[in-house]
Amino acid sequence: MRLWAAFAILLILSCGMALADEEYSFDLSEIEEKPLHIGGYLEFRPVLFGLDTNSALHKLNLYNRDEENIREEYNFRTLLDGSYKKGTTEFRAIVSTDLRKSYLGWSEETTLYEGYMSLRPSSTFNFNIGKQTLKWGKGYAWNPVAFLDRPKDPDDPELAREGFVVASADYIKSFDGPLKTFSFTPVLMPIYNHINDDFGKINRLNFAGKMYFLLYDTDIDLIFLTSGSNSSRYGMDFSRNITSNFEIHGELASINDYERKFINSDGTVFSNEYEATSYLLGLRYLTKSDTTYIFEYFHDATGFAESEMTDYFSFIDQGYDTYLTSGDESLLKKASNAAGGSYNRRNPMRDYLYLRLSQKEPFDMLYFTPSLTGIFNISDKSFSIGPELLYTGIKNLELRLKTTFLVGDSYTEFGEKQNDYRAELRVRYYF
């Protein structure tokens, strides 16, 4: 986008000089793409948490700490995004360093989000090897078909995410007729100690693929992952612009022999296997007044039923009562170990609605965009709602103020979260 903007500005200036002097010069070197690119941002993000001291997750995570109603956290981040291109070869790396000051003290973590080499011998074929984020799926808040990606944060879906080490290729072919474009992307993912070892069973080689079709102006993907470190799974997604300002999208994913473990109210652990079929339907609509609506419905077949979450929260309460009366932490530790599985996902249940509204420059307030994001749990009627203010009027600087309020009864997902609300200011400088 920067390259095209520079090209447009130079073209307009050149035309203006031609009209004035009937001659002009044009230096292509001024807009020539440089082989080395380094960018990124610096970020400061203070966060204020309003704790719910009566919630199940507060009891589970903070049972042996002093009770507080408000807790502060300070986050510093440097994200570097660099690439080097020479001929048909390109190297790309995205590195994030996070420094955090929380109730646990200072902590630092440096993560390589992406680091790979890309070879493009022709316009129809390219090959990539290294750590990548594939970004499969058409959904905005969730992607059930993203079999080789880490899950998004629905509260902030556009955040950069860490990829996996894979080898992939792309073959692209264009046609005349209803099918305008076809591409095939095979992917190999090795799982060994210290290489993708959080994906599944180690010492396995996983094979996945995506076939893309631009058919009748509709984007369609067919996706599969063979059994290896995890059970086999397959899916499809689509996206289509009904009009220039109205888009619909969807995803369908099926996981064979999915194993789910859950715990009942007395602490007994159960497991069952089944074919888990998840799906997502959504739309994006832009009005003439620059209001954007994003709406999605997500059914996650790998999630817990309302009764299963109630049992889990009930067991936490039982463990907490035991701790208060006898000092015995064993039940809470058992609940914590169970939380290390699917219970600790951001949205661990089955049916959700997502809605985001954003208004660009209301009342002619330049560079100002207010937004509102809501996530509603259909099963237990709990929800989160987050108003947000974004200002970009200072060059290379982005200011965002966001608050999130969690609302729900006892033994509901958002009612039993550790926090009642959170407020954060994000100051991000791009370079």
C-alpha positions in Angstrom: 0.0 0.0 0.0 2.8 2.4 0.8 4.4 1.6 -2.6 1.2 2.4 -4.5 0.6 5.6 -2.4 4.1 6.8 -3.3 3.5 5.9 -6.9 0.3 7.9 -7.0 1.8 11.0 -5.3 4.8 11.0 -7.7 2.5 10.6 -10.7 0.3 13.6 -9.6 3.3 15.8 -9.0 4.8 14.8 -12.3 1.6 15.6 -14.2 1.5 19.0 -12.5 5.0 19.8 -13.6 4.2 18.8 -17.1 1.3 21.2 -17.3 3.5 24.0 -15.9 6.7 23.4 -17.9 5.6 21.0 -20.6 8.4 18.7 -19.5 9.2 16.5 -16.6 11.6 13.8 -15.4 10.6 10.6 -13.8 13.1 8.6 -11.7 12.0 5.0 -11.2 14.7 4.5 -8.5 12.6 6.7 -6.2 9.8 4.1 -6.0 11.8 1.0 -6.6 11.2 -1.6 -4.0 14.2 -2.0 -1.7 15.5 -5.5 -1.0 15.7 -4.9 2.7 12.7 -3.9 4.8 12.5 -3.4 8.5 9.4 -2.2 10.3 7.4 -2.9 13.4 6.2 -1.0 16.4 6.9 -0.1 20.0 4.0 -0.5 22.4 3.1 0.5 26.0 -0.1 -1.0 27.3 -1.1 -0.5 31.0 -4.1 -2.6 32.1 -6.4 -2.3 35.0 -8.3 -5.4 36.2 -11.4 -5.3 38.3 -11.3 -8.6 40.1 -14.4 -10.7 41.0 -13.3 -12.2 44.3 -16.4 -14.5 44.4 -15.9 -16.0 41.0 -14.8 -19.6 40.5 -11.7 -18.8 38.4 -10.5 -16.2 41.0 -10.8 -18.8 43.7 -8.9 -21.3 41.5 -6.1 -19.0 40.4 -5.7 -16.7 43.3 -6.9 -18.7 46.3 -3.6 -18.4 48.2 -3.1 -14.6 47.6 -4.4 -11.6 49.3 -7.8 -10.6 48.1 -7.8 -7.4 46.0 -10.6 -5.7 44.1 -8.3 -4.0 41.6 -5.0 -5.1 40.1 -2.7 -3.3 37.7 -0.4 -4.6 35.0 2.1 -2.8 32.7 3.1 -4.3 29.4 5.9 -3.2 27.0 6.3 -4.7 23.6 8.7 -4.4 20.7 7.7 -6.1 17.5 10.2 -6.2 14.6 9.0 -7.2 11.1 11.9 -7.6 8.7 12.4 -9.1 5.2 15.1 -9.4 2.7 14.4 -10.1 -1.0 17.0 -11.0 -3.6 15.8 -12.3 -6.9 13.3 -15.1 -6.4 14.3 -15.6 -2.7 12.9 -13.8 0.3 13.6 -14.1 4.0 11.0 -13.0 6.5 11.1 -12.7 10.3 8.7 -11.3 12.9 10.0 -11.2 16.5 8.2 -9.9 19.5 9.8 -9.1 22.9 7.4 -8.6 25.8 8.2 -7.1 29.1 5.5 -7.3 31.8 5.1 -5.9 35.3 2.3 -7.8 37.1 1.4 -9.0 40.7 3.9 -11.8 40.0 6.7 -9.3 39.4 8.7 -8.6 36.3 8.8 -11.1 33.4 10.3 -11.0 29.9 9.7 -13.2 26.9 11.0 -13.1 23.3 9.0 -15.0 20.7 9.8 -15.7 17.1 6.3 -15.3 15.6 7.5 -16.1 12.0 10.8 -16.8 10.5 10.9 -18.5 7.1 12.5 -18.5 3.6 10.3 -18.2 0.5 11.4 -19.3 -3.0 9.4 -18.0 -6.0 10.8 -19.6 -9.2 7.7 -18.6 -11.2 4.5 -16.7 -11.0 2.6 -20.0 -10.6 4.7 -21.7 -7.9 6.4 -20.8 -4.6 7.9 -22.7 -1.7 8.2 -21.8 1.9 10.1 -23.3 4.8 10.3 -22.2 8.4 8.0 -20.8 11.1 4.8 -19.4 9.6 1.3 -18.3 10.5 -0.9 -19.8 7.8 -4.1 -17.8 8.7 -6.5 -20.3 7.2 -10.2 -19.6 7.4 -12.6 -16.7 6.6 -14.0 -16.0 10.0 -13.1 -12.8 11.9 -13.3 -13.9 15.6 -13.0 -17.7 15.2 -11.6 -20.1 12.6 -12.6 -23.7 13.1 -10.8 -24.7 9.9 -7.5 -23.3 10.9 -6.1 -26.7 11.7 -2.5 -25.5 11.7 -2.9 -22.1 13.4 -3.0 -21.1 17.0 -6.4 -19.8 18.0 -7.3 -16.2 17.8 -8.2 -14.0 20.7 -11.9 -13.1 19.9 -11.5 -9.9 22.0 -8.7 -8.7 19.7 -8.6 -11.0 16.6 -6.1 -8.9 14.6 -3.2 -9.4 17.1 -0.1 -11.1 15.7 0.1 -14.8 16.6 3.0 -17.3 16.8 3.2 -19.7 13.9 4.4 -23.3 13.6 7.5 -24.7 11.8 6.3 -26.1 8.5 7.2 -26.6 4.9 4.6 -25.5 2.4 4.2 -24.8 -1.3 1.7 -22.9 -3.5 0.7 -23.8 -7.0 -1.6 -21.2 -8.6 -3.3 -21.4 -12.0 -5.7 -18.9 -13.6 -8.5 -19.7 -16.1 -11.1 -18.1 -18.3 -14.7 -18.9 -17.3 -16.6 -19.4 -14.1 -13.5 -20.8 -12.4 -11.1 -17.9 -12.5 -8.3 -19.2 -10.1 -7.3 -22.5 -8.6 -4.4 -23.0 -6.1 -3.2 -25.9 -4.0 -1.1 -25.5 -0.8 0.4 -28.7 0.6 1.9 -28.4 4.1 4.3 -30.7 6.1 4.5 -30.1 9.8 7.1 -32.1 11.9 6.5 -32.7 15.6 9.6 -33.4 17.6 11.1 -32.3 20.9 11.4 -28.5 20.8 9.8 -28.4 17.3 6.0 -27.8 17.4 5.9 -30.0 20.5 2.8 -28.2 21.8 0.8 -29.3 18.8 0.3 -32.9 19.6 2.0 -36.3 19.8 5.8 -36.0 19.1 7.9 -37.9 16.6 5.2 -37.6 14.0 5.0 -35.9 10.6 1.7 -34.2 9.8 0.4 -33.6 6.3 -2.2 -31.0 5.5 -3.4 -29.2 2.5 -5.7 -26.4 1.2 -7.3 -26.2 -2.3 -8.6 -22.7 -3.2 -11.2 -21.9 -5.9 -12.4 -18.6 -7.1 -15.6 -19.9 -8.6 -18.4 -17.5 -9.7 -16.8 -14.7 -7.7 -16.9 -16.8 -4.6 -13.8 -17.7 -2.6 -13.9 -21.4 -1.6 -11.3 -23.4 0.4 -11.2 -27.2 0.9 -8.9 -28.1 3.8 -7.7 -31.3 5.3 -5.2 -32.6 8.0 -4.3 -36.3 8.0 -4.0 -38.2 11.2 -0.6 -38.0 12.9 0.0 -36.0 16.0 -3.8 -35.4 16.2 -6.8 -37.2 14.7 -7.6 -36.4 11.1 -9.8 -33.5 10.2 -11.3 -31.8 7.2 -13.2 -28.7 6.4 -14.3 -26.0 4.0 -14.8 -22.2 4.0 -16.3 -19.6 1.7 -16.5 -15.9 1.3 -18.6 -13.9 -1.2 -19.3 -10.2 -1.8 -23.0 -9.9 -2.4 -22.5 -6.2 -3.1 -19.4 -4.0 -2.9 -20.3 -3.3 0.8 -21.9 -6.5 1.9 -19.9 -9.8 2.4 -20.9 -13.2 3.8 -18.6 -15.9 4.9 -18.7 -19.3 6.6 -16.6 -22.3 7.8 -17.4 -26.0 8.4 -14.9 -28.3 10.1 -15.1 -31.9 11.2 -12.6 -33.7 13.5 -12.6 -37.5 13.6 -12.3 -39.3 16.9 -12.0 -36.1 18.9 -11.3 -36.9 22.6 -12.8 -34.6 25.2 -12.1 -34.9 28.9 -14.3 -33.3 31.5 -14.8 -33.4 35.2 -18.0 -33.7 37.2 -18.9 -32.0 40.5 -17.4 -34.6 42.7 -14.0 -34.6 40.8 -14.4 -37.7 38.7 -12.7 -37.3 35.3 -14.5 -38.7 32.2 -13.5 -38.8 28.5 -15.4 -39.6 25.4 -14.6 -39.7 21.6 -16.9 -38.5 18.9 -16.9 -36.8 15.5 -16.9 -33.1 16.3 -18.5 -30.9 13.6 -18.1 -27.2 14.1 -19.3 -24.4 11.9 -19.3 -20.6 11.6 -21.6 -18.2 9.7 -20.9 -14.5 9.4 -21.3 -11.3 7.5 -19.6 -7.9 7.2 -21.6 -4.8 6.1 -20.4 -1.3 5.5 -23.0 1.5 5.4 -22.8 4.7 3.4 -22.0 6.6 6.6 -18.8 4.4 7.1 -20.3 2.2 9.9 -18.9 -1.4 9.7 -20.9 -4.3 11.2 -19.3 -7.7 11.7 -21.6 -10.5 12.9 -20.8 -14.1 13.4 -22.4 -17.2 14.9 -20.1 -20.0 16.0 -20.9 -23.5 17.0 -17.9 -25.3 18.5 -18.5 -29.0 18.8 -15.3 -29.4 20.8 -16.7 -27.2 23.6 -18.5 -28.1 26.8 -22.2 -28.2 27.4 -23.7 -25.9 30.0 -24.2 -28.7 32.6 -20.5 -29.7 32.2 -19.3 -26.2 32.9 -21.6 -26.0 35.9 -20.1 -29.2 37.3 -16.6 -27.8 36.8 -17.4 -24.5 38.6 -19.1 -26.5 41.3 -16.0 -28.6 41.9 -13.9 -25.5 42.1 -16.2 -24.1 44.8 -16.0 -27.5 46.7 -12.2 -27.4 46.5 -12.1 -23.8 47.7 -14.3 -24.6 50.7 -12.0 -27.5 51.6 -9.0 -25.2 51.4 -10.6 -22.6 53.7 -11.6 -25.2 56.3 -8.5 -27.5 56.3 -5.8 -25.8 54.2 -5.9 -28.8 51.8 -5.1 -27.7 48.3 -5.5 -31.0 46.5 -8.9 -30.5 45.0 -8.0 -27.0 43.7 -4.8 -28.4 42.2 -6.9 -31.2 40.5 -9.2 -28.5 39.1 -6.2 -26.5 38.0 -4.8 -29.6 36.1 -8.2 -30.0 34.4 -8.1 -26.3 33.4 -4.9 -27.0 31.6 -6.9 -28.8 29.0 -10.0 -27.3 27.1 -11.4 -25.5 30.2 -8.8 -22.7 29.9 -9.7 -21.7 26.4 -11.0 -18.2 26.0 -14.4 -19.5 25.0 -14.7 -23.1 26.2 -18.4 -23.7 25.5 -20.4 -24.5 22.3 -22.5 -21.7 21.0 -21.6 -18.0 20.6 -22.7 -14.8 18.9 -20.1 -12.1 18.0 -21.0 -8.6 17.0 -18.6 -5.7 16.3 -19.7 -2.2 15.3 -17.2 0.5 14.3 -17.9 4.0 13.1 -15.2 5.9 11.1 -14.8 9.6 11.9 -18.3 10.3 13.5 -19.5 13.9 13.4 -16.5 14.7 11.1 -14.0 14.0 13.9 -10.9 13.2 11.8 -8.8 10.1 12.6 -11.2 9.0 15.3 -13.0 5.6 15.3 -15.2 4.4 18.2 -16.1 0.7 18.3 -18.2 -1.7 20.3 -17.6 -5.5 20.5 -19.8 -8.0 22.1 -19.5 -11.8 22.6 -22.7 -13.6 23.8 -22.8 -17.2 25.1 -26.1 -18.5 23.8 -26.3 -21.5 26.3 -25.9 -19.7 29.6 -26.8 -16.2 28.5 -23.6 -14.6 29.8 -21.7 -12.1 27.7 -18.9 -9.6 27.4 -19.2 -6.1 26.0 -16.3 -3.9 25.1 -16.4 -0.2 24.0 -13.3 1.1 22.3 -11.9 4.4 21.2 -9.1 4.6 18.5 -7.2 7.8 17.4 -4.7 7.9 14.6 -4.2 11.6 14.1 -0.5 11.7 15.0 1.9 10.3 12.4 2.9 6.7 13.0 1.2 6.8 16.4 -1.9 4.9 17.4 -3.8 5.5 20.6 -6.5 3.0 21.7 -8.6 3.0 24.9 -10.6 -0.2 25.5 -12.7 -1.5 28.3 -14.4 -4.9 28.6 -17.2 -5.7 31.0 -18.1 -9.3 31.8 -21.7 -10.0 32.7 -23.3 -13.3 33.9 -25.0 -15.2 36.7 -23.3 -17.7 39.0 -21.9 -20.8 37.2 -22.0 -19.1 33.8 -18.9 -18.6 31.6 -18.5 -14.8 31.9 -20.0 -14.7 35.4 -17.2 -17.0 36.7 -14.3 -15.3 35.0 -11.5 -14.0 37.2 -12.4 -10.3 36.3 -15.6 -8.3 36.3 -14.0 -5.8 33.9 -10.7 -4.7 32.4 -9.6 -1.4 31.0 -6.5 -0.8 28.9 -4.7 1.9 27.1 -2.6 0.9 24.1 0.0 3.4 22.8 1.7 2.0 19.7 4.3 3.7 17.6 5.0 2.3 14.2 8.3 2.6 12.4 
